[in-house]
Amino acid sequence: MNKHLLQGLIVGGVFAAVITWVAASDALGEGIGLALLASVVFGLAAGLCIGGLIAANFAMLELEEKEHQEAVAHRRTHAHA
């Protein structure tokens, strides 16, 4: 697994955990029940969506860097020919 994808998964996972915790802590005042369950599920869904976008952003960054390196390497081979 490449460096940027791993970093994106870690940052996205932390973000998902924070969103889930905030949603659960808001509902904790209401007591343990369906409100807490709904808040946790909603927070987890929202966190996973945003975390997935963060991970995809890091993966796209890695892809752009790879394309840039290949373009530079390609230019250098033609300059020597």
C-alpha positions as a printed NumPy array, in Angstrom:
array([[  0.   ,   0.   ,   0.   ],
       [  1.457,   3.339,  -0.947],
       [  2.223,   6.126,   1.488],
       [ -0.488,   8.587,   0.432],
       [ -3.271,   6.006,   0.435],
       [ -2.31 ,   4.824,   3.911],
       [ -2.197,   8.413,   5.172],
       [ -5.597,   9.078,   3.601],
       [ -7.12 ,   6.024,   5.263],
       [ -5.717,   7.035,   8.643],
       [ -6.901,  10.648,   8.374],
       [-10.294,   9.535,   7.032],
       [-10.672,   6.967,   9.819],
       [ -9.855,   9.517,  12.499],
       [-12.334,  11.94 ,  10.962],
       [-15.035,   9.237,  10.853],
       [-14.384,   8.343,  14.494],
       [-14.626,  11.984,  15.579],
       [-17.904,  12.525,  13.72 ],
       [-19.352,   9.323,  15.198],
       [-18.255,  10.308,  18.712],
       [-19.766,  13.785,  18.416],
       [-23.059,  12.356,  17.163],
       [-23.118,   9.782,  19.98 ],
       [-22.208,  12.277,  22.689],
       [-25.03 ,  14.591,  21.607],
       [-27.548,  11.768,  21.942],
       [-26.088,  10.44 ,  25.197],
       [-27.932,  13.156,  27.107],
       [-31.223,  11.671,  25.916],
       [-30.34 ,   8.295,  27.392],
       [-29.542,   4.912,  25.947],
       [-32.101,   3.965,  23.348],
       [-33.126,   4.474,  19.778],
       [-31.97 ,   8.1  ,  19.714],
       [-28.425,   7.017,  20.585],
       [-28.498,   4.191,  18.057],
       [-29.809,   6.469,  15.315],
       [-27.199,   9.111,  16.103],
       [-24.364,   6.582,  16.056],
       [-25.526,   5.079,  12.763],
       [-25.989,   8.504,  11.181],
       [-22.632,   9.725,  12.498],
       [-20.878,   6.597,  11.275],
       [-22.46 ,   6.874,   7.829],
       [-21.553,  10.549,   7.522],
       [-18.056,   9.922,   8.871],
       [-17.406,   7.07 ,   6.462],
       [-18.591,   9.138,   3.505],
       [-16.399,  12.111,   4.388],
       [-13.526,   9.843,   5.415],
       [-13.785,   8.056,   2.065],
       [-13.598,  11.378,   0.259],
       [-10.494,  12.311,   2.252],
       [ -8.869,   8.96 ,   1.42 ],
       [ -9.759,   9.396,  -2.266],
       [ -8.232,  12.858,  -2.215],
       [ -4.945,  11.463,  -0.882],
       [ -5.039,   8.697,  -3.535],
       [ -5.562,  11.281,  -6.285],
       [ -2.61 ,  13.262,  -4.922],
       [ -0.43 ,  10.168,  -5.22 ],
       [ -1.651,   9.554,  -8.778],
       [ -0.89 ,  13.133,  -9.814],
       [  2.601,  12.917,  -8.323],
       [  3.213,   9.636, -10.141],
       [  2.076,  11.109, -13.471],
       [  4.301,  14.136, -12.923],
       [  7.317,  11.93 , -12.187],
       [  6.661,   9.834, -15.305],
       [  6.342,  12.971, -17.441],
       [  9.643,  14.318, -16.115],
       [ 11.348,  10.963, -16.66 ],
       [  9.888,  10.761, -20.17 ],
       [ 11.153,  14.254, -21.044],
       [ 14.649,  13.396, -19.833],
       [ 14.898,  10.301, -22.044],
       [ 13.979,  12.302, -25.146],
       [ 16.488,  15.023, -24.345],
       [ 19.356,  12.499, -24.398],
       [ 18.281,  10.896, -27.656]])
